[in-house]
Every structure is written in C-alpha cells, then in structure tokens.
C-alpha cells in the first residue's frame, strides 16, 4: 500500500509529524489515497482532505505504517497501539480527529 506525503519515511512519518509514534496514515474519502497527514494531502492534491464518514463501519481508512495492515475506525479508536504489530500510536492524533473523521 502506497503512503503519500512530504518526505515520508518507510513507516509513514512525514515532514509535519515525525516522532517515533507517528506511524498512522489516513485515507482521504474523496481520492481514497492514504496520506501521512492532512497537511501533506492538502499540499499535494487539488482538493482538501475529505474526512472519512464514521457510518462506514466496515471500511478501513487507517493504515499502520509499521506493519502496513489497514484498520477500521473501530479497531483504531480502541487501541493505543496497532492490534497487529503492537507498535504504539501517537496519542496526540486524537486532537486531529475532526480533520480525518466525520
């Protein structure tokens, strides 16, 4: 799965978010591409990042940059780490919830 963004490393860290725990990429609902962050998306696409509707419970809009598994929102929101590889997520990502989900 390709992860888009500015200066993205092999675990999904970008120029904007690059701590050890910044391993989550999120899918734009409009273009369906996984981006390291909404800022990278908005810099590279001709449309703003479109938040993913939470009503689509079976869709998988979250990608773990470490193991490359895709997650549902329900899997992601209940975890402090990836349920597959157990790598910790950045807890600060919850502050940006409204950018990524509606």
Backbone as JSON, one array per atom type, in Angstrom:
{
  "sequence": "XXXXXXXXXXXXXXXXXXXXXXXXXXXXXXXXXXXXXXXXXXXXXXXXXXXXXXXXXXXXXXXXXXXXXXXXXXXXXXXXXXXXXXXXXXXXXXXXXXXXXX",
  "N": [[0.86, -1.19, 0.0], [0.65, 2.14, -0.91], [1.91, 5.03, 0.68], [1.3, 8.38, 0.81], [2.79, 11.67, 0.85], [4.83, 14.38, 2.21], [8.23, 14.04, 2.27], [8.06, 11.38, 3.3], [8.8, 8.65, 5.36], [9.64, 5.1, 5.54], [7.82, 4.19, 7.4], [5.66, 5.85, 7.54], [6.05, 8.4, 8.61], [6.2, 11.96, 8.33], [7.14, 15.22, 7.02], [5.73, 16.91, 8.68], [4.83, 15.43, 10.92], [6.77, 13.49, 12.81], [7.63, 11.87, 14.92], [8.65, 8.98, 16.86], [6.29, 7.58, 17.27], [4.57, 8.37, 15.27], [3.05, 6.81, 13.14], [0.78, 6.35, 11.72], [-1.26, 6.4, 8.86], [-3.81, 8.04, 7.01], [-6.83, 7.66, 5.18], [-8.03, 9.64, 2.59], [-11.34, 10.49, 2.01], [-12.31, 11.39, -0.42], [-10.31, 11.04, -2.55], [-9.31, 8.57, -1.94], [-6.7, 7.91, -1.28], [-3.99, 7.0, 0.87], [-2.6, 9.07, 3.24], [0.17, 10.53, 4.99], [-0.46, 12.68, 6.6], [-3.04, 15.2, 6.95], [-2.09, 17.7, 6.19], [0.02, 17.19, 4.43], [-1.47, 15.96, 2.4], [-3.14, 18.13, 1.57], [-1.24, 19.84, 0.55], [-0.34, 18.49, -1.68], [-2.47, 17.63, -3.3], [-5.29, 18.62, -5.41], [-7.53, 19.2, -4.01], [-9.04, 19.6, -0.75], [-8.33, 17.6, 2.16], [-10.68, 15.11, 2.65], [-12.75, 14.23, 5.24], [-13.33, 10.97, 6.63], [-16.41, 9.23, 6.62], [-17.83, 8.11, 9.59], [-19.9, 6.4, 9.62], [-19.48, 4.4, 7.86], [-18.74, 1.61, 8.74], [-17.42, -0.76, 8.07], [-15.41, -0.11, 6.36], [-11.89, 0.57, 5.84], [-10.08, 2.93, 6.79], [-7.62, 3.53, 7.97], [-4.13, 3.16, 8.15], [-1.48, 1.26, 9.32], [1.75, 2.3, 9.56], [3.92, 0.8, 10.26], [3.47, -2.11, 10.15], [1.87, -2.21, 7.94], [-0.78, -3.0, 7.88], [-4.27, -2.54, 7.33], [-6.82, -0.76, 9.03], [-10.07, -0.7, 10.59], [-12.05, 2.08, 11.72], [-13.1, 1.47, 14.21], [-11.35, -0.51, 15.17], [-9.03, 1.01, 15.39], [-9.68, 3.22, 17.13], [-10.0, 2.1, 19.64], [-7.55, 1.37, 20.52], [-4.2, 1.83, 21.8], [-2.09, 1.1, 20.5], [-1.03, -0.57, 17.48], [-3.21, -3.2, 16.64], [-2.18, -5.4, 15.4], [0.73, -5.4, 15.04], [1.53, -4.3, 17.41], [2.88, -1.89, 17.78], [3.21, 1.29, 19.21], [0.83, 3.97, 18.87], [0.71, 7.52, 18.24], [-0.64, 9.28, 20.78], [-1.51, 11.88, 20.64], [-2.73, 12.2, 18.22], [-5.46, 12.04, 18.43], [-6.32, 14.61, 18.84], [-6.66, 15.64, 16.35], [-8.86, 14.51, 15.27], [-11.22, 15.52, 14.04], [-10.34, 16.39, 11.57], [-9.95, 14.1, 10.12], [-12.1, 12.33, 10.39], [-15.69, 12.07, 10.24]],
  "CA": [[0.0, 0.0, 0.0], [1.45, 3.36, -1.0], [1.63, 6.12, 1.6], [1.66, 9.64, 0.19], [3.11, 12.77, 1.74], [6.08, 15.11, 2.02], [9.36, 13.41, 2.97], [7.53, 10.25, 4.04], [9.73, 7.53, 5.52], [9.02, 3.8, 5.28], [6.81, 3.89, 8.42], [4.59, 6.84, 7.43], [6.35, 9.71, 9.21], [6.34, 12.98, 7.3], [7.78, 16.47, 7.42], [4.91, 17.54, 9.72], [4.72, 14.55, 12.09], [7.9, 12.58, 12.61], [8.1, 11.21, 16.14], [8.7, 7.52, 16.79], [4.93, 7.04, 17.3], [3.78, 8.89, 14.14], [3.08, 5.73, 12.16], [-0.57, 6.16, 11.16], [-1.69, 7.13, 7.68], [-5.26, 8.06, 6.93], [-7.35, 7.7, 3.82], [-8.94, 10.72, 2.2], [-12.57, 9.9, 1.49], [-12.52, 11.79, -1.82], [-9.38, 10.43, -3.51], [-9.04, 7.21, -1.45], [-5.26, 7.7, -1.07], [-3.52, 7.07, 2.25], [-1.62, 10.15, 3.44], [0.81, 10.61, 6.3], [-1.26, 13.65, 7.36], [-3.91, 16.05, 6.13], [-1.31, 18.81, 5.66], [0.69, 16.66, 3.24], [-2.52, 15.8, 1.39], [-3.58, 19.42, 1.05], [-0.14, 20.43, -0.21], [-0.06, 17.73, -2.9], [-3.67, 17.37, -4.1], [-6.02, 19.82, -5.82], [-8.71, 19.29, -3.15], [-8.71, 19.44, 0.66], [-8.56, 16.28, 2.73], [-12.09, 14.87, 2.96], [-12.87, 13.3, 6.37], [-14.0, 9.7, 6.38], [-17.66, 9.08, 7.38], [-17.77, 7.03, 10.58], [-21.02, 5.49, 9.39], [-18.99, 3.3, 7.03], [-18.03, 0.87, 9.79], [-16.62, -1.87, 7.54], [-14.28, 0.43, 5.6], [-10.61, 0.56, 6.54], [-9.41, 4.18, 6.41], [-6.39, 3.76, 8.74], [-3.05, 2.26, 7.76], [-0.33, 1.25, 10.22], [2.96, 2.44, 8.77], [4.91, -0.21, 10.67], [3.18, -3.44, 9.59], [1.11, -1.99, 6.7], [-2.15, -3.51, 7.98], [-5.29, -1.5, 7.32], [-7.7, -0.9, 10.18], [-11.32, 0.03, 10.66], [-12.01, 3.1, 12.76], [-13.38, 0.82, 15.48], [-10.1, -1.13, 15.62], [-8.08, 2.07, 15.7], [-10.07, 4.09, 18.25], [-9.94, 1.37, 20.9], [-6.17, 0.94, 20.76], [-3.08, 2.77, 21.94], [-1.07, 0.52, 19.62], [-1.59, -1.36, 16.39], [-3.65, -4.51, 17.14], [-1.45, -6.45, 14.69], [2.17, -5.41, 15.33], [1.68, -3.78, 18.78], [3.65, -0.64, 17.81], [2.38, 2.35, 19.79], [0.39, 5.13, 18.1], [0.82, 8.81, 18.9], [-1.92, 9.6, 21.43], [-1.88, 13.24, 20.25], [-3.52, 12.16, 16.98], [-6.88, 12.23, 18.76], [-6.6, 16.04, 18.74], [-6.95, 15.95, 14.95], [-9.95, 13.62, 14.89], [-12.19, 16.17, 13.14], [-9.74, 16.52, 10.23], [-9.91, 12.81, 9.46], [-13.34, 11.56, 10.52], [-16.92, 12.83, 10.5]],
  "C": [[0.9, 1.24, 0.0], [0.96, 4.4, 0.0], [2.17, 7.4, 0.98], [2.01, 10.69, 1.25], [4.44, 13.42, 1.39], [7.17, 14.5, 2.89], [8.91, 12.25, 3.84], [8.58, 9.15, 4.14], [8.97, 6.21, 5.34], [8.0, 3.37, 6.34], [5.74, 4.98, 8.53], [4.84, 8.17, 8.15], [6.6, 10.71, 8.08], [7.04, 14.21, 7.85], [7.03, 17.15, 8.58], [4.89, 16.75, 11.02], [5.77, 13.46, 11.95], [8.48, 12.01, 13.89], [8.09, 9.69, 15.93], [7.3, 6.92, 16.68], [4.05, 7.54, 16.14], [3.81, 7.9, 12.99], [1.73, 5.49, 11.48], [-0.75, 7.01, 9.92], [-3.19, 7.01, 7.58], [-5.71, 8.27, 5.49], [-8.29, 8.88, 3.63], [-10.18, 10.09, 1.57], [-12.77, 10.23, 0.01], [-11.62, 11.04, -2.79], [-8.97, 9.01, -3.15], [-7.55, 6.89, -1.28], [-4.95, 7.8, 0.42], [-2.41, 8.11, 2.34], [-1.08, 10.12, 4.86], [0.07, 11.61, 7.19], [-2.07, 14.51, 6.4], [-3.13, 17.21, 5.51], [-0.55, 18.39, 4.39], [-0.32, 16.52, 2.1], [-2.87, 17.13, 0.74], [-2.5, 20.13, 0.26], [0.06, 19.75, -1.57], [-1.26, 17.49, -3.81], [-4.36, 18.68, -4.47], [-7.37, 19.94, -5.09], [-8.25, 19.11, -1.71], [-9.02, 18.02, 1.12], [-10.02, 16.15, 3.13], [-12.17, 13.85, 4.09], [-13.68, 12.06, 6.01], [-15.27, 9.6, 7.22], [-17.57, 7.88, 8.33], [-18.92, 6.05, 10.43], [-20.6, 4.28, 8.55], [-18.12, 2.38, 7.89], [-17.16, -0.26, 9.26], [-15.42, -1.38, 6.73], [-13.05, 0.48, 6.48], [-9.79, 1.79, 6.16], [-8.1, 4.47, 7.15], [-5.36, 2.71, 8.34], [-1.91, 2.38, 8.77], [0.93, 1.29, 9.35], [4.02, 1.4, 9.1], [4.67, -1.54, 9.98], [2.38, -3.41, 8.3], [-0.27, -2.64, 6.7], [-3.11, -2.33, 7.94], [-6.34, -1.82, 8.37], [-9.03, -0.19, 9.96], [-11.15, 1.12, 11.72], [-12.22, 2.47, 14.13], [-12.12, 0.14, 16.03], [-9.11, -0.07, 16.12], [-8.43, 2.83, 16.98], [-9.95, 3.4, 19.6], [-8.51, 1.04, 21.33], [-5.23, 2.1, 21.04], [-1.92, 2.3, 21.07], [-1.77, -0.26, 18.52], [-1.99, -2.74, 16.92], [-2.89, -5.67, 16.49], [0.02, -6.52, 15.1], [2.52, -4.86, 16.71], [2.57, -2.54, 18.89], [2.72, 0.48, 18.28], [2.08, 3.46, 18.79], [0.63, 6.39, 18.91], [-0.55, 9.18, 19.47], [-2.4, 11.0, 21.07], [-2.71, 13.29, 18.97], [-5.01, 12.39, 17.24], [-7.28, 13.71, 18.7], [-6.99, 16.46, 17.33], [-8.1, 15.11, 14.4], [-10.88, 14.26, 13.86], [-11.64, 16.39, 11.74], [-9.92, 15.24, 9.42], [-11.21, 12.04, 9.44], [-14.53, 12.47, 10.77], [-18.07, 11.89, 10.79]]
}
